[in-house]
């Protein structure tokens, strides 16, 4: 389900925009989901940068795909199963495969491919800022990948 930001989310996005208004960005990336695009637009609306940086949408940094009945629902419906599995397998709960959802491996592969491409294509000898708007599980799966040693 592609839900917009609620009132609190819009307030937070505007605060972020005000905080970052003087920071220059070479590029802005966003998942193509509505709430991340709205957050990016708030940052751009407050930016003093002229011309504003391009906003690049990328489906690889979308939230994990869930079956329709779980979309927009609190994770409590499956978190207990994930925690029990995690303890038994000695693996991070993010790696749990939720019935009907995008498999962990596919989710991780698409997220990691975005960040690998970003690191490979952006110049490292230039002092530029790049801002990425994504989702909580995207951040968690990327951190899990990096901290597990798979990203070495």
Secondary structure, DSSP 8 states (H G I E B T S, - for coil): ------HHHHHHHHHHHHHTTT---SEEEE-SSHHHHHHHHHHHHH---SS---EEE-GGGS-----TTTTTS-THHHHHHHHHHHHHHTS-GGG---TTS--HHHHHHHHHHHHHHHHHHS-SSS---EEEE--HHHHHHHHHHHHTTTT-
